[in-house]
Amino acid sequence: MPEVLVVGAGPVGLALAADLRRRGVDVDIVDRRDAVGGGTRAIGIHSPALTLLEACGATDGIRARAVRIGRGEARADGRVLAEIRFDRLRARHPYVAALPQSDTLEVLTALAPPVRHGIRIAALHEERSGVRAVTAAGEELRASVVVVASGWAGRELVYRPGAVRTHHYPDRYAMADVEAPGGPIARVHLERGGVVESFPLPDGRRRLVAWAGAAEIPDADAFLREAVAARTGVEVDITGASTFGVRRAVAPALRRGRVVVIGDAAHEVSPIGGQGMNLGLLDALTLAPLLAPWVRAGDDTPLAGWERDRLASARHAARLAFLNTLLGRAAAPAAHRARSAALRAVLRGAGGAGFTRAYAMRLDRAARGT
C-alpha cells in the first residue's frame, strides 16, 4: 500500500507527486485520462512556485524551456498606462516563466512516479488505517492518505452537492497561441471593446485572449482576429482558437480526515491574470513537506495551519480574479476614460508596486521566504 495516492496528473498532481518522490515518500498517481495532456492551458509560472519547485528539481527544466517575462504593460487607446516590472521584485525568480502547459507537464512527468492512466476514481472511503479508493471499474486502491488534484470534476469525491458554492460569470473569451510580434513583454490592452491580453511564449509565439461578452462565439478564429485588430491595431493570422467561460468557487475546507483536496478541485478562479495554476501549485508544494510526518508518525498538527493559509490565499486570488474580470469588460466612452485615468493614477503611483506583487503571487501566504 503506498503512503500517498494522488488523484489527477495535471500540473498540480504531478508537482505534488514529484516533490513527494524526491522526499522519499511512496506515492502512486492515477489519472482518468488515457494519456497525458488536456485540461487547462495555463502558461505562466510565478516566482513563489518556481522557488518551491526547486525541491523536486523541476525549476531548471522549466526555465530552460520558458520565456522569462520581466516586464508588462497596461495599455489603452494606443498609449501605455503603466509598466508592470516583475524584474524589480525582491524575489528569487523576478519574472514570470511562460511556456506551453504541455512543456510543464513533460518536465514534471519526468520527475514524478509513472502515472497510471485510464483510472477514474468513483468513490473514497476512509478506513482505520487509511483510505480505500474505488475505481469506476470496481478496482480497489488503498493508501494512507489520498490527495485529490483532479480539477473541478473531482470535487464530487469529497464534497456533498452544493457544498462548494460556484459563481458563473456571464463573460466569455476567445484564445489562441499564434506567431506574432511583440518580444518578451506582456501586454494587457484595456480597450472600450473589452480586454485583449498578449503574452509571450517560446519560439516567437504569443498567447492572445480577448473578451467576447456573454454571447456564444460561432467562429472563434474570425472573432479573435477581428477583436485583436480592432482593439490593438495588430493584424494576426489566427487558426485553432478556442473559447471559454469563467467561474469562481472556493471550498469551505480542504481536508476530510485522510483525504486532502488541492488545486481546481478545491478552488477555481478566472484564468484572466494567471492565478489559477499557480494557486494549485502552491497548494501542492506547501503540502508535500507535511505529508511524510503525517503518514509515518501520525503528526497532522501542521495541516490546520496549512489549510487556513491556503483558503485565505484562494479567497484573495478569487477577489483579484473578480477585479480582472470587471476591468476586462467593454465600457461606454465616459466609463472607459474614467477607468483608464484611474488605472494610470494607481499604477504609476504608490499602488503600482502592490499591484505588481499581487499579480506575481507575492501576496500569497506561500510566498514567504521565496
Residue pairs with C-beta under 8 A, 6 or more apart in sequence:
1 130
1 142
1 143
1 144
2 26
2 27
2 28
2 143
2 144
3 25
3 26
3 27
3 143
3 144
3 145
3 291
3 292
3 295
3 296
4 20
4 25
4 26
4 27
4 28
4 143
4 144
4 145
4 146
4 147
4 291
4 295
5 27
5 28
5 29
5 30
5 131
5 133
5 141
5 142
5 143
5 145
5 146
5 147
6 13
6 16
6 17
6 20
6 27
6 28
6 29
6 30
6 146
6 147
6 149
7 13
7 29
7 30
7 31
7 121
7 133
7 146
7 147
7 148
7 149
7 150
7 154
7 157
8 29
8 31
8 148
8 149
8 150
8 151
8 154
8 263
8 265
9 17
9 29
9 30
9 31
9 33
9 36
9 109
9 112
9 115
9 117
10 31
10 39
10 40
10 105
10 149
10 150
10 151
10 263
11 42
11 101
11 104
11 105
11 108
11 277
11 280
11 281
12 149
12 262
12 263
12 264
12 277
12 280
12 281
12 283
12 284
13 29
13 31
13 147
13 149
13 150
13 263
13 284
14 29
14 105
14 108
14 109
14 111
14 112
14 115
15 53
15 56
15 58
15 108
15 281
15 284
15 285
16 147
16 149
16 262
16 284
16 285
16 287
16 288
17 27
17 29
17 112
17 113
18 56
18 57
18 58
18 108
18 111
18 112
19 55
19 56
19 284
19 285
19 288
20 27
20 288
20 291
20 292
21 27
21 56
21 111
21 112
21 113
22 55
22 56
22 57
22 111
23 55
23 288
23 289
23 292
24 292
25 291
25 292
25 295
27 113
28 113
28 116
28 141
28 143
29 112
29 113
29 114
29 115
29 116
30 115
30 116
30 117
30 119
30 121
30 141
31 115
31 116
31 117
31 118
31 119
31 150
32 118
32 119
32 120
32 121
32 150
32 153
33 117
33 118
34 117
34 118
35 117
36 105
36 109
36 115
36 117
37 102
37 105
39 101
39 151
40 101
40 151
40 264
40 271
40 276
40 277
41 100
41 101
41 175
41 177
42 101
42 271
42 274
42 276
42 277
43 98
43 99
43 100
43 101
43 199
43 201
43 207
43 274
44 69
44 96
44 97
44 98
44 199
44 274
44 277
44 278
45 53
45 62
45 66
45 96
45 97
45 98
45 99
45 104
45 277
45 278
45 281
46 96
46 97
46 274
46 278
46 360
46 361
47 86
47 89
47 91
47 92
47 93
47 94
47 95
47 96
47 360
47 361
47 362
47 367
47 370
48 91
48 278
48 282
48 361
48 362
48 364
48 366
48 367
48 370
49 278
49 281
49 282
49 285
49 361
50 59
50 62
50 63
50 92
50 93
50 97
51 59
51 91
51 92
51 93
51 370
52 281
52 282
52 285
52 286
52 366
52 370
53 59
53 62
53 281
53 285
55 285
55 288
56 111
57 111
58 107
58 108
58 111
59 93
61 107
61 110
62 97
62 99
62 103
62 104
62 107
63 97
65 99
65 103
65 107
65 202
66 97
66 98
66 99
66 103
66 202
67 97
67 98
67 99
67 184
67 200
67 201
67 202
68 95
68 96
68 97
68 98
68 184
69 86
69 95
69 96
69 97
69 98
69 184
69 185
69 186
69 199
69 200
70 85
70 86
70 87
70 94
70 95
70 184
71 83
71 84
71 85
71 86
71 87
71 184
71 185
71 186
72 83
72 84
72 86
72 185
72 186
72 187
72 188
73 80
73 81
73 82
73 83
73 84
73 185
73 186
73 187
73 188
74 80
74 81
74 82
74 83
74 84
74 188
74 190
74 343
74 347
75 81
75 187
75 188
75 189
75 190
76 189
76 190
76 191
76 336
76 339
76 340
76 343
77 191
77 340
78 233
81 190
81 340
81 343
81 344
81 347
81 348
82 343
82 344
82 347
82 348
82 352
84 186
84 347
84 352
84 355
84 356
84 359
85 356
86 94
86 95
86 96
86 356
86 360
87 94
87 95
88 94
88 356
89 356
89 357
89 360
89 362
91 360
91 362
91 370
92 370
96 186
96 274
96 360
98 186
98 199
98 200
98 201
98 202
98 207
99 201
99 202
100 177
100 201
100 202
101 277
103 202
109 115
119 135
119 137
119 139
120 135
120 136
121 133
121 134
121 135
121 136
121 141
121 150
121 154
121 157
122 134
122 135
122 136
123 133
123 134
123 157
124 131
124 132
124 133
124 134
124 146
124 148
124 157
124 158
124 259
125 131
125 132
125 133
125 134
126 132
126 256
126 257
126 258
126 259
127 142
129 144
130 142
130 143
130 144
130 145
130 258
131 142
131 143
131 144
131 145
131 146
131 257
131 258
131 259
132 140
132 141
132 142
133 140
133 141
133 142
133 143
133 146
134 140
134 141
135 141
144 258
144 295
145 258
145 259
145 260
145 291
145 294
145 295
146 258
146 259
146 260
147 259
147 260
147 261
147 262
147 287
147 291
148 154
148 157
148 158
148 259
148 260
148 261
148 262
148 265
149 261
149 262
149 263
149 265
149 280
149 284
150 157
150 265
151 263
151 264
151 265
152 249
152 264
152 265
152 268
153 265
154 261
154 265
155 164
155 251
155 261
155 265
155 266
157 259
157 265
158 256
158 259
158 261
158 265
159 251
159 261
163 251
163 252
164 249
164 250
164 251
164 252
165 249
166 247
166 248
166 249
166 268
167 247
167 248
167 249
168 245
168 247
169 245
169 246
169 247
169 248
169 270
169 325
170 214
171 211
171 212
171 213
171 214
171 245
171 246
171 325
171 328
171 329
172 211
172 212
172 213
172 214
172 215
172 216
172 217
172 243
172 244
172 245
173 209
173 210
173 211
173 212
173 243
173 244
173 245
173 246
173 272
174 209
174 210
174 212
174 217
174 220
174 223
174 224
174 227
174 241
174 242
174 243
175 207
175 208
175 209
175 210
175 224
175 241
175 242
175 243
175 244
176 207
176 208
176 220
176 221
176 224
176 238
176 239
176 240
176 241
176 242
177 201
177 205
177 206
177 207
177 208
177 240
178 205
178 206
178 208
178 236
178 237
178 238
178 239
179 204
179 205
179 206
179 236
179 237
180 198
180 204
180 205
180 206
180 208
180 234
180 236
181 234
182 198
182 200
182 206
183 200
184 200
185 200
186 197
186 198
186 199
186 200
187 197
187 198
187 199
187 232
188 195
188 196
188 197
188 198
189 195
189 196
189 197
189 198
189 231
189 232
190 327
190 328
190 339
190 340
190 343
191 231
191 232
191 336
192 330
192 331
192 332
192 333
192 336
193 211
193 227
193 230
193 231
193 330
194 210
194 211
194 212
194 213
194 227
194 231
194 328
194 329
194 330
195 209
195 210
195 211
195 272
195 327
195 328
195 329
196 208
196 209
196 210
196 211
196 227
196 228
196 231
196 232
197 207
197 208
197 209
197 210
197 272
198 206
198 207
198 208
198 228
198 232
199 206
199 207
200 206
201 207
208 224
208 228
208 236
208 238
209 272
210 223
210 224
210 227
210 228
210 231
211 227
211 328
211 329
211 330
212 223
212 227
212 243
213 330
216 243
217 223
217 243
220 241
220 242
220 243
221 238
221 239
221 240
221 241
223 241
224 238
224 241
225 235
225 236
225 237
225 238
228 234
228 235
228 236
228 238
229 235
229 236
244 271
246 270
246 271
246 272
246 321
246 325
247 268
247 270
248 268
248 269
248 270
248 318
248 321
248 322
249 267
249 268
250 266
250 267
250 311
250 314
250 315
250 318
251 261
251 266
251 267
251 311
253 307
253 311
254 260
254 261
254 262
254 266
254 283
254 307
254 310
254 311
255 261
255 303
255 307
260 287
260 303
262 280
262 283
262 284
262 287
262 310
263 279
263 280
263 283
263 284
264 276
264 280
266 283
266 310
266 314
267 279
267 314
267 317
267 318
268 276
269 275
269 276
269 279
269 314
269 317
269 318
269 320
269 321
270 276
270 321
270 322
270 324
270 325
272 321
272 324
272 325
272 328
273 320
273 321
273 324
273 359
274 359
275 317
275 320
275 321
275 361
276 317
276 321
278 361
278 364
279 313
279 314
279 317
279 361
279 364
282 310
282 313
282 361
282 364
282 366
282 367
283 310
285 366
286 306
286 309
286 310
286 366
287 306
290 300
290 302
290 303
290 306
293 299
293 302
294 300
294 303
309 365
309 366
310 365
310 366
312 365
313 364
313 365
313 366
316 363
316 364
317 364
320 358
320 359
327 339
327 343
331 339
346 352
346 355
347 355
356 362
357 363
361 367
